[in-house]
Amino acid sequence: MTPECTTPGSGWFAVLPDCDRARAAAAVLGATATRIVEHASGRPWLVGRWADEEMAVATVGDARVAVVGPSPLTAPRLAALVRGDDALGSLDRIGSGPTGGCHLLASQSGRLRSQGTASGLRRLFSARVAGVVVACDRADVLATALDAGIDERLVALRLMDPLIPHPLAERPLWRGVSAVPAGTALLTDTVGNARTRRWWQTPEPELPLDEGAELLAEALADAVAVRTAGGGTISSDLSGGLDSTSLCFLAARGPARLLALTLTGADPANDDLAWARRAAEHLRDTDHHVLPMAELPPHYTGVLRAGEGVDEPFTGARVRAPFAETARRLAGLGSRLHLSGEGADQILSARPPYLHSTFRTRPRTALTHLRATVSAQRWHLLPTLRALADRRSYGRWLADTARDLSPVLALDGSPALGWQLLRPQLPPWASPDAAAAVRELLWQTALEAEPLAPTRGQHEALWSVHNGTRLARQLARVTSEAGLPTHHPFYDDRVIEAALSVRLHERTTPFAYKPLLVRAMREAVPAELLARRTKGEYSAEMRSGLRTRRADLAELLDRPLLATLGLVDADALRRACLSMFPPRLSPVTLEATLAVETWLRAHSGPTAATPALGSEAAA
C-alpha cells in the first residue's frame, strides 16, 4: 500500500488483535487506512494514517514494539531496549526515558500491550469491533466502525465542562466506545479480549523544593531536547511569561533554528510584548516574530463548523481559526513543530485544595497560607473553616455534589477546598431533564469512584492536568491539520512526575510566583526574566469576537439540537449568548454549551461531517 504523507498529529492509528477473529475488524478499519504494520504472524497489527517520522517500529524475534509520537528513539535504538522474552514488559523501561510523550505499543506471541501517556495528552480508546477489542487513538474512528449512536446522558454531562469530575470527563460520547484511562495500559489476549492494568502511579508530594527543582530542570530540558534534536527550524511561544520564556531558552541550546512568536492583543495593560522583547535580547541567535492578534481571524470565526474533525466537544472552538492561521504562518516560515507553554500552570502551581491537604501535615504553614488566600479571594470565614474540617471521601463528596448543580457565581465568597477547584455545576439554561441525567451519572459513578491521589491537593492537580490535556489534544490537532504540529513539553510524563513530586506548600505559596519553575530555571534563564509576576490577558479579543460573530451565533442557536434533545432551554440560552454573557457567570460556561452544540451538529444526523475514518480533513 502506498504511504500517504500527512502532518504529524493529523492522522490516526488502530491496534488489532493477533488472531483470525480480527480479520473482519481489520477489513472495516483498514478500508481507508494508508499504512499497515503486521504482527509477526503476518496479520495486521497497526492500521491507519500517519507521517513517516511519527512512528518507529522495532522487530526483535517474534516481538514488535512501536513508539508513536515525538521520540529520540529510532528503530535500532528502540530494538536495543526490547527484551526478547518480554516485549510487553519492556514498555515500562522505554516509557521511563525522555520519550517526549508517546503512545507505546507492543505485540508478542499473540498478546498485545497498548498505552497512551499518564497526562492524557496521548489517549487511547477501545471498542469491540466484529467480535474483538480494537484500540485506537481516536474515538470517532471507532464510532464510525461501529456506526455507534450518541449517549444523550453524556451529552448533558458535557454542559459541565471544564468541571466534569473524574473519571467521567474521560468517557467518549458514543455508545460502545470506552476510554483507556490515562496511565493505564490495554492488555489484549490471543483471542481478542482485553483488560486494563495501571502502569503509572501519582507521585507522592514529598520532595523539598531544591531537590524537586533539579529533577524538573533535567526533565524539562530533556523534553525540549527531544523536539530540537531533529534540527531544522522550530518555533515556540514567547509571551514573556515564565513558562514560554523557559522553553525558548532551553530550545535555544539545541541544534534547531528557533523562531520565537509573541502575540500582541488589544489590552493596553498587557505587558507581554515588553517582557518578550527583554527575553529576545538575550536570545541572540533566535528570530523574534511579533504578530498582532488583529491580523488573525477574530475569535469565534467559523464557530458554526467548530465541531468538525474533533472526537469530543471542543471548548477551544472560539480560538480554532486564529490558532490554525498562526500555525499556517509559522509553517510558511519553515517551522516543523511549535512549542507551547500550556500545561505549566497545571503542574507548577497547586490550586487552593492544596490547603486542605497541607493543613493535615503542616497545620502552621497551612494557616499562614490560608490567611493570605482568604484575604486575596475574599472567602467567607465560617464556610472556609467548615470546608477545611471536611473529611468526606471522594465518593461521598461526588455523590453529595449531585444535590446542587446550580452555577457558582463569581466572587460569591465560597471557599475552593473540595476535591476539585469548583464543584460540578450546570449552566442556568440546562433543562430539568439534563440535570436529572447528570445526577444519575454522578450517583452511579460515586459508588465505585476512586480519586486520582489520596489527598485533595494532589488529586486536584492531576485532575487539572487531565482537563488541560483534553483541550491541548484538540488544539494540537487543529494546528497539525493546518500544517504545524504543536508540542507541549510541560505535559510530558517525566516533567509532570518531577513537578508533582514536590511538597504542595513549596510548589505553591501565596507569597511567590511559581517558585518551583523559578528555582529550576535559574541556571538557564536570566534572573531578571524570572522576576516577572504579571500575566497577559486576552478577554478583549473574546468580547470583540463575540460582537463580530453575533450573526453566526444567532444562526447556531436559532434551533439548537440541544433543545431538540430536551437538554437546554433554547430561549434562555439565546438570551445568555446574544447579551454577551450573564453577569458574574464565567464565559467558559457558555463556551462549553457552544462546544457541545457545534459537536452535535457535526456528528448527528444526515448533516453530520464525514467522520475521521473516511476523511483526511477529519483524520
Secondary structure, 3 states (H helix, E strand, C coil): CCCCCCCCCCCEEEECCCCHHHHHHHHHHHCCCCEEEECCCCCEEEEEECCHHHEEEEEECCEEEEEECCCCCCHHHHHHCCCCCCHHHHHHHHHCCCCCCCEEEEEECCEEEEECCCCCCCCEEEEEECCEEEEECCHHHHHHHHCCCECHHHHHHHHHCCCCCCCHHHCCCECCCEEECCCEEEEECCCCCEEEEECCCCCCCCECHHHHHHHHHHHHHHHHHHHHCCCCEEEEECCCCHHHHHHHHHHCCCCCEEEEEEEECCCCCCCHHHHHHHHHHHCCCCEEEEEEHHHCCCCCCCHHHCCCCCCCCCCCHHHHHHHHHHHHHHHHCCCCCEECCCCHHHHHCCCCHHHHHHHHHCHHHHHHHHHHHHHHHCCCHHHHHHHHHCCCCHHHHHHHHCCCCCCCCCCCCCCCCCCCCCCCCCCCCECHHHHHHHHHHHHHHHCCCCCCCCCHHHHHHHHHHHHHHHHHHHHHHHHHHCCCCEECHHHCHHHHHHHHCECHHHHCECCECCHHHHHHCCCCCCCCHHHCCCCCCCHHHHHHHHHHCHHHHHHHCCCCHHHHCCCECHHHHHHHHHCCCCCCCCHHHHHHHHHHHHHHHHHCCCCCCCCHHHCCCCC
